[in-house]
Amino acid sequence: MYIRNYDKAEYELTGSKLAADTIVNQVTSLGLSVLGILWTLGETRKSIVYNLIHRDYTTVAHTMTALNKDGYINEQVISRREKYISLSDRGKELYTQFINKSMSLTRELRSLKEAR
């Protein structure tokens, strides 16, 4: 792998991308973005997630439906217009696994950089 920029942020981004590639058979990268938002915000309205992810509404809606169906997020319908979502235990476990892999890969990349 060739990394043009050697600063800390670049290594962390590369570590995250590598970790996402290892989890992609379970959840798409957009799904990981949704899980990351829920990890950070906790329970929140669906509309907030739509606003934070600058992607097509339909694509995000399909992703959240798939995450709900697979048991990674919980959805609570308050009214027709108001729906709350949060990470399920399975979603927390998967995102924790992603964070751990990302940190591990970032440390590995930094050690390779220092070896140069």
N, C-alpha and C positions, 0 to 999 in steps of 0.2 A: 504494500500500500504506500502510495506517495502522498505526503502531506506537505503542501507548499509553505504554510505558515506554522511556525513552531511555538506560538504562544500557548498559554495554559488553556484558554477558551477553545482554541482549535482542537486540542487533544480531548477535551471534555466532550465537544460536539462529535468528534469522530468516535469516541467511546460509546456515546449514546446511540449513534447510528449503527454501530456494530452490534450493540446489545439489542436494538430494535430488529435488526436482521435475524437474530437468533430466536426472537419471539414471534416473528411475523406469521408463522404457521398457526398461531393461536388467535392473534388479533392483528389487524392492519395497522399501519403507521398512523393513520387518522384515528383509529380506535385508541392507540396509545396516547395520542394527544388529548382525547376526551378523558381517558383515565387520569392523565396528568392534571388536567384542570380540576377534576373531581377530587383528586388527591390533595390538591392545594386548597380548594375552596370548601371542601366538605359538601354537605347537602346544599344544592342550589337549584334555581329554576332552569329549565331547559333553554329558555330564551337567552340567558346569560352565556351558556355554552355556545349557542349559535353565534352570538356577537363576538365572542373571544376567538373562535376559529373562523378565519376569513376564507371560508369555502362555501360552495353552493349549499343552500339550505337543504335541498333534497338529499344530497350526498351525506351530509351530517346526520340528517334524520334517519336514513337507512343504516348508517353506522351505529347510531344509538339504539335503534331497534334490534340490530344484530347483537350488540353488547348486552342488551336486556334479555334477549332470548337465550344467549349463552350463559347467563347468570353472572356477568361481570358487574352490572349495575342494577340498582333497584329504582323503580319508578313509582312515584306516589302521585296519583291524580287528585288534585284538590277540586278543580272545576274544569270545564271544557278548555278554558284558556290558560289555566295555571297548573303546570306539572312540575314536580320536583324530582330530581334524580340525585343519587348518591352511589358511592362505591359499595358493592356487596363484599362479603368476606372473601369470596373468590377473586373479585377485582382487586382488592387490597393485596392479596397474596401475589397475584400476577404482577402488579405494578411494583411491589417490593422486590420481586425477582428481577424485574427490569432495571430498577435502580441499582441493585447489588451487582448485576452483570455490567452495567454501565460504569460503575465506580471501579470495578475490577479491571475492565478493559482500559480505562483511562490511566490507572496506575501502571499497567503493563506498557502502554504507549509512552508514558513519561519515562519509565526505566529504559526503554529503547532509545529515547531521545538522549538521556543522560549517558548512555553507553557510546553514543557517537562522539 
